[in-house]
Amino acid sequence: MEKSPVYDIIILGAGPAGLSSALNCAKKGLRVLVLEQNAIGMTQKTWLTFGYVIDRFALSECVIRRYSRVVFSSYLGSRYECRKNFLFPIDEERALILLAEQAVKAGAKIRGKEAFVNYRHDGNLVVIHSEKGAYRARLVIDAMGYESRILSSCRLKNDTVDMGCLSLFLKNADGFDPKTCFLYDSYFPGSDYFWVVPLGPGIVMAGIFFFSSLTPSNRDEKEALLRKYLSQRGIKGVVFKKRMGNIPLGSQANFFVPGFILFGDSANTPLPSSGFSFSRCLEESLVVSEFAQGYVNGKMQLRDYKTKILSAKIPGIEVHLIISDMLAKFSDSMLNKAIGGMGIFGDEFIIDFLSGRNMNVDFCIKALTAILKTFSLSELSNLSLRQEYLKRLTSLYNLLPAVPSAQILRQVVKAVTGQFGKRK
Ligand SMILES: Cc1cc2nc3c(=O)[nH]c(=O)nc-3n(C[C@H](O)[C@H](O)[C@H](O)COP(=O)(O)OP(=O)(O)OC[C@H]3O[C@@H](n4cnc5c(N)ncnc54)[C@H](O)[C@@H]3O)c2cc1C
């Protein structure tokens, strides 16, 4: 019987994670096959993405609109206003098609409307069975997103807290400023946040998100809350499209199973402060492709993937988590003060922080220090930082003695346990 063709890399799923890693793996000369159950570009979720990602992946033609103001806002008081043009709504279908075209040009094969069904191991290779055929690979990248079952097929799971999202697209709309994009608008007391994203003349996207799952049973309730928000803000229009889903946040304990690495939503998103995973996937595809090349050339083992993708970030993410936890408890005026405190390093620094672009530990410590320095000792003593974060920092310090920056973590632990600040 004729054996199925062998690829260096088979990528399951052609979302942002799958296509960007296909592009970067193919650019490195690896033989790449992508299998996608739908037509390419049909799985769209993303609303907004960052300018630096658009530039790096040559996606400027997908930008729907540019704003003069992006406001992280609250009804009761302005929080933080980013005057720079840094966040854009994109046509995700177009962006995915462009990424696919670039990947094919670099040598990748992409098969749309061909779903992955199951797999088995054949020596050092993994045999992938799709609806239409069988293919062998040295390494498989699971980029099947939120619904992926690869991890559970090995009886493993990552603990996940969903960020539920629901959005309404309105036409013939008015009552909104077409030049201003509102993010994280905490209009009503509670854990629901709202977004207003103008898309064109008379067209606006309004969304609600929250740190729990969107389910069939709470869907109507969330939509009603979003409609109430729109009515209170005076935004009117006719709903012509809805988009909804969950972004998996939480621990990234399991990153690989034999023959597979997980990338994108299949591996969770580590940052509770960020739902901007489209940008994150594209950025991290560079690291994924470096690992894939090393693995195929026999220079890396599967277990190196976790270190490779996280090592530069783990300490920074942990510090970022502490900051996120603090900021979540701040009143509007304190939040404004805290983010303003980072202004001493310039606008670019604030953008790096808000977008999660810079996860370097030194950067995150600089941000934490700048924030803490803006408050008096009595204000600081009112901030109760979660003990679990302190424990995580301490264990991290013990776990990663080889990371030079880990030294700095000791200072952070000191800072947040009360020894910080000799000011009155
Ligand atoms: C409502 C909503 C709004 C969002 N808004 C934003 C935003 O504004 N900005 C931002 O940066 N991020 C946003 N996100 C997050 C972002 O869209 C996701 O994190 C990102 O799409 C994850 O990419 P991925 O490639 O890992 O997974 P996905 O985009 O889910 O792609 C997975 C792909 O795998 C395919 N697949 C699944 N099973 C199979 C199979 N058996 N065989 C073959 N193919 C398969 C799917 O069809 C899909 O194409 C949003 C998410 C949601 C749910």
The ligand as an ORCA input file, in Angstrom:
! r2SCAN-3c Opt
* xyz 0 1
  C     -16.269     37.144     20.049
  C     -14.778     37.267     20.045
  C     -14.181     38.482     19.785
  C     -12.792     38.611     19.776
  N     -12.233     39.821     19.506
  C     -10.900     39.948     19.451
  C     -10.316     41.192     19.142
  O     -10.996     42.181     18.938
  N      -8.962     41.259     19.044
  C      -8.163     40.165     19.270
  O      -6.935     40.271     19.163
  N      -8.692     38.969     19.575
  C     -10.046     38.851     19.678
  N     -10.594     37.646     19.995
  C      -9.690     36.521     20.279
  C      -9.132     35.918     19.013
  O     -10.057     36.014     17.965
  C      -8.770     34.468     19.253
  O      -8.029     34.371     20.420
  C      -7.999     33.951     18.065
  O      -8.881     33.813     16.976
  C      -7.355     32.613     18.378
  O      -6.798     32.129     17.216
  P      -6.578     30.578     16.978
  O      -5.989     30.475     15.635
  O      -5.870     29.986     18.138
  O      -8.049     29.936     17.030
  P      -9.284     30.150     16.076
  O      -9.332     31.538     15.562
  O     -10.449     29.653     16.830
  O      -8.980     29.204     14.846
  C      -9.089     27.798     14.964
  C      -9.290     27.223     13.577
  O      -9.258     25.802     13.658
  C     -10.273     25.298     12.830
  N     -10.629     23.946     13.275
  C     -11.253     23.574     14.411
  N     -11.430     22.259     14.435
  C     -10.897     21.772     13.295
  C     -10.746     20.471     12.735
  N     -11.235     19.377     13.350
  N     -10.118     20.337     11.543
  C      -9.619     21.415     10.879
  N      -9.755     22.668     11.352
  C     -10.364     22.840     12.554
  C     -11.410     26.297     12.997
  O     -12.344     26.210     11.924
  C     -10.650     27.607     12.988
  O     -10.479     28.145     11.694
  C     -11.983     37.489     20.028
  C     -12.581     36.251     20.290
  C     -13.947     36.132     20.313
  C     -14.547     34.804     20.610
*
